[in-house]
Amino acid sequence: QVQLVESGGGLVQPGGSLRLSCAASGSIFSIIFMGWYRQAPEKQRELVAEITSGGGTSYADSVKGRFTISRDNRKKTVYLQMNSLKPEDTAVYYCKAQTVPAEYWGQGTQVTVSS
């Protein structure tokens, strides 16, 4: 079992920045990769960024160059640094942890980009 707790969402103006955090606990040794997903109203959940246990990263085309995923193994936390935010980035952002037998999700944190 893996437990995930996200934090760091909020309201920000276009062009602003936010950093999301996802703190993991439980059987974290079994995690293969972790990722950030988002879901806007009336849209499907989509992958934003992911990071493997080896440190490899990948991003959705829509956030490349603006978002950065990173991790702090000592703090058991994965971060999503979001810069140059746009209104279309508004969504609930979810953290996901993938293990061999299962996937785990956090409760989500709201990000709203608006003037």
C-alpha positions as CSV (number, residue, x, y, z in Angstrom):
1,Q,0.0,0.0,0.0
2,V,1.1,3.5,-0.9
3,Q,-0.4,6.7,0.5
4,L,-0.1,10.0,-1.4
5,V,-0.9,13.5,-0.2
6,E,-0.8,16.4,-2.5
7,S,-0.4,20.1,-1.6
8,G,0.5,23.4,-3.1
9,G,-2.5,24.2,-5.4
10,G,-4.2,27.5,-5.4
11,L,-5.2,30.5,-7.4
12,V,-2.6,32.2,-9.6
13,Q,-2.6,34.8,-12.3
14,P,-1.6,34.0,-15.9
15,G,2.2,33.9,-16.2
16,G,2.6,33.0,-12.5
17,S,4.1,30.0,-10.9
18,L,3.1,27.3,-8.4
19,R,4.9,24.3,-7.0
20,L,2.9,21.1,-6.2
21,S,4.1,18.6,-3.7
22,C,3.2,14.9,-3.4
23,A,4.3,13.2,-0.2
24,A,4.4,9.4,-0.3
25,S,4.3,6.9,2.5
26,G,3.8,3.2,3.0
27,S,5.5,0.7,0.6
28,I,7.4,3.3,-1.4
29,F,10.2,0.8,-2.2
30,S,7.8,-0.8,-4.6
31,I,7.2,2.3,-6.7
32,I,8.3,2.1,-10.3
33,F,7.4,5.6,-11.3
34,M,5.4,8.6,-10.1
35,G,3.4,11.0,-12.2
36,W,1.3,14.1,-12.1
37,Y,-2.1,14.0,-13.9
38,R,-4.7,16.7,-14.3
39,Q,-8.4,16.8,-15.0
40,A,-10.3,19.9,-16.1
41,P,-14.1,20.1,-15.9
42,E,-15.8,17.9,-18.5
43,K,-12.5,16.6,-19.8
44,Q,-10.6,13.3,-19.3
45,R,-7.8,13.0,-16.9
46,E,-4.4,13.5,-18.7
47,L,-0.8,12.8,-18.0
48,V,1.2,16.0,-17.3
49,A,4.6,14.6,-16.3
50,E,6.2,11.5,-14.8
51,I,9.5,10.5,-13.3
52,T,10.8,7.0,-13.0
53,S,12.7,5.4,-10.1
54,G,15.8,5.9,-12.2
55,G,15.2,9.6,-12.5
56,G,14.0,9.7,-16.1
57,T,11.3,12.2,-16.9
58,S,8.7,12.8,-19.6
59,Y,6.2,15.6,-20.2
60,A,3.0,16.3,-22.1
61,D,3.7,18.5,-25.1
62,S,1.4,21.2,-23.6
63,V,3.7,21.7,-20.6
64,K,7.2,21.1,-22.0
65,G,9.5,24.0,-21.2
66,R,7.1,25.3,-18.5
67,F,6.7,22.5,-16.0
68,T,9.4,20.5,-14.2
69,I,9.0,17.3,-12.3
70,S,11.5,16.4,-9.6
71,R,11.8,14.3,-6.5
72,D,13.5,14.3,-3.1
73,N,14.1,10.7,-2.1
74,R,15.0,11.7,1.5
75,K,11.7,13.5,1.9
76,K,9.8,10.9,-0.1
77,T,8.3,13.7,-2.1
78,V,7.7,14.4,-5.8
79,Y,7.3,18.0,-7.0
80,L,5.8,19.7,-10.0
81,Q,7.2,23.2,-10.6
82,M,4.8,25.0,-12.8
83,N,5.9,28.2,-14.5
84,S,4.3,30.5,-17.1
85,L,0.9,29.2,-16.1
86,K,-1.9,29.6,-18.5
87,P,-5.7,29.6,-18.0
88,E,-5.9,26.3,-19.8
89,D,-3.7,24.8,-17.0
90,T,-6.7,25.1,-14.7
91,A,-7.6,21.7,-13.4
92,V,-7.5,19.4,-10.4
93,Y,-4.0,17.9,-10.3
94,Y,-3.5,14.4,-9.1
95,C,-0.4,12.5,-8.0
96,K,-0.1,8.9,-9.0
97,A,2.3,6.1,-7.9
98,Q,2.7,3.0,-10.0
99,T,3.9,-0.3,-8.5
100,V,3.9,-3.7,-10.2
101,P,0.5,-4.9,-9.0
102,A,-1.3,-1.6,-8.5
103,E,-1.6,2.1,-9.0
104,Y,-2.3,4.6,-6.2
105,W,-3.7,8.1,-6.4
106,G,-3.8,11.2,-4.2
107,Q,-6.9,13.1,-3.4
108,G,-6.0,15.9,-5.9
109,T,-5.3,19.6,-5.5
110,Q,-7.0,22.4,-7.4
111,V,-5.0,24.8,-9.6
112,T,-6.8,27.8,-10.9
113,V,-5.1,30.2,-13.4
114,S,-7.2,33.4,-13.7
115,S,-6.8,37.1,-13.6
